[in-house]
Amino acid sequence: MGSVGFEASPTDDARTLLRLRVTVADADEGRLVADLLSADDGGAASALATAFFEIEPGGGWIVDGYFDSGTTEAMDLLMRLAGGLPVGAGVTLESVPEENWVAISQAALPPVEAGRFLVHGAHDRLQVGRRRHAIEIEAGEAFGTAHHATTQGCLEALDRLGRKRPPRRVLDLGCGSGVLAIAASRLWPRARVAASDIDPIAVDVTRSNARLNRAGPRIRAIAAAGLDHAALRNLGPFDLVVANILAGPLIMLAPRLARAIPRGGRVVLSGLLGEQAREVTGAYRMAGFRLERRQIRHNWATLVLVRG
Ligand SMILES: C[S@@+](CC[C@H](N)C(=O)[O-])C[C@H]1O[C@@H](n2cnc3c(N)ncnc32)[C@H](O)[C@@H]1O
């Protein structure tokens, strides 16, 4: 069980929020905790808002849940969390001024440049202006603000592919916020872009981010596990698939992706650690792909493979 500490006692001040901050070792643990903080399980406590970010590459992750002060929700959740926290997790509960909370969470998420793309939140909209490759993504319930090395690796790979012959059908598998589908629609305005996720909330978030980025009509978002959906079969075959999910599911998907991608088509894979790159590459070689490029960023690998 993780260590639990209190930085300050809650107050009844109407202008303060309670912040429950959980520090964990990696993104998987962070996602688990974020799910617990935002769980809507019929009356149980859940945070008003959550924030989820990497402290520094390889330096652990922070998950923040914000609660109304003067309520017991933060304490209820803390009690629920206590038994299920990853070993080594740290927990603090403190009151933070509401005005500062917005500033702090925004400061934690500055714009990110990856290739020609600039991914930013609403708070930087005016500063960024209408740059062709600017993408607005608000940190929310789906992964993909581009602050993670895997999203950056995929954006850079897409940017590089943007200089080659344009794909006609693109799939963003595991779309999260939809950032990669939106990037693809920016690079290739004439392409039909599908975006899928096993999590229906991510699919809703992708749809609203696509509209926000004026790409709504060009992106079809579908809730599906892997390629298991009739709509995905109808929208394919895909001459480009980008999938930022974990090594295990990527390996399992290799034969299915080989059937969904014609010869000469490409797959961009991320969500795997540097030391997993060889195993994932091996699975895709067996399925008929050739490695075109491998890039490592903060020990996260991004692979580009061509179907032979
Ligand atoms: C690391 S996030 C990537 C989000 C976004 N594409 C990005 O690059 O920032 C992985 C996403 O894949 C989804 N996912 C995981 N396994 C999946 C599967 N087998 N089929 C479809 N989606 C999956 C998760 O729900 C999550 O939204």
The ligand as an SDF file (V2000), in Angstrom:
LIG
                    3D

 27 29  0  0  0  0  0  0  0  0999 V2000
   -2.0190    5.8120  -24.6060 C   0  0  0  0  0  0  0  0  0  0  0  0
   -3.6580    6.1830  -25.0700 S   0  0  0  0  0  0  0  0  0  0  0  0
   -3.3540    6.9340  -26.6560 C   0  0  0  0  0  0  0  0  0  0  0  0
   -4.2570    8.1060  -26.9390 C   0  0  0  0  0  0  0  0  0  0  0  0
   -3.8750    8.9060  -28.1820 C   0  0  0  0  0  0  0  0  0  0  0  0
   -3.9960    8.1120  -29.3860 N   0  0  0  0  0  0  0  0  0  0  0  0
   -2.4580    9.4190  -28.0640 C   0  0  0  0  0  0  0  0  0  0  0  0
   -1.5760    8.9740  -28.8150 O   0  0  0  0  0  0  0  0  0  0  0  0
   -2.1970   10.2670  -27.2110 O   0  0  0  0  0  0  0  0  0  0  0  0
   -4.2590    4.5820  -25.4830 C   0  0  0  0  0  0  0  0  0  0  0  0
   -5.7310    4.5340  -25.8230 C   0  0  0  0  0  0  0  0  0  0  0  0
   -5.9720    3.2470  -26.3940 O   0  0  0  0  0  0  0  0  0  0  0  0
   -7.1830    2.7320  -25.9110 C   0  0  0  0  0  0  0  0  0  0  0  0
   -7.0770    1.2630  -26.0440 N   0  0  0  0  0  0  0  0  0  0  0  0
   -6.3260    0.4160  -25.3080 C   0  0  0  0  0  0  0  0  0  0  0  0
   -6.4400   -0.8420  -25.7780 N   0  0  0  0  0  0  0  0  0  0  0  0
   -7.2730   -0.7820  -26.8480 C   0  0  0  0  0  0  0  0  0  0  0  0
   -7.7950   -1.7520  -27.7610 C   0  0  0  0  0  0  0  0  0  0  0  0
   -7.4750   -3.0340  -27.6770 N   0  0  0  0  0  0  0  0  0  0  0  0
   -8.6200   -1.3400  -28.7340 N   0  0  0  0  0  0  0  0  0  0  0  0
   -8.9770   -0.0290  -28.8460 C   0  0  0  0  0  0  0  0  0  0  0  0
   -8.5290    0.9280  -27.9990 N   0  0  0  0  0  0  0  0  0  0  0  0
   -7.6770    0.5570  -27.0170 C   0  0  0  0  0  0  0  0  0  0  0  0
   -7.2820    3.2590  -24.4960 C   0  0  0  0  0  0  0  0  0  0  0  0
   -8.6380    3.3000  -24.0630 O   0  0  0  0  0  0  0  0  0  0  0  0
   -6.6600    4.6480  -24.6350 C   0  0  0  0  0  0  0  0  0  0  0  0
   -7.6460    5.6460  -24.8950 O   0  0  0  0  0  0  0  0  0  0  0  0
  1  2  1  0
  2  3  1  0
  2 10  1  0
  3  4  1  0
  4  5  1  0
  5  6  1  0
  5  7  1  0
  7  8  2  0
  7  9  1  0
 10 11  1  0
 11 12  1  0
 11 26  1  0
 12 13  1  0
 13 14  1  0
 13 24  1  0
 14 15  1  0
 14 23  1  0
 15 16  2  0
 16 17  1  0
 17 18  1  0
 17 23  2  0
 18 19  1  0
 18 20  2  0
 20 21  1  0
 21 22  2  0
 22 23  1  0
 24 25  1  0
 24 26  1  0
 26 27  1  0
M  CHG  2   2   1   9  -1
M  END
$$$$
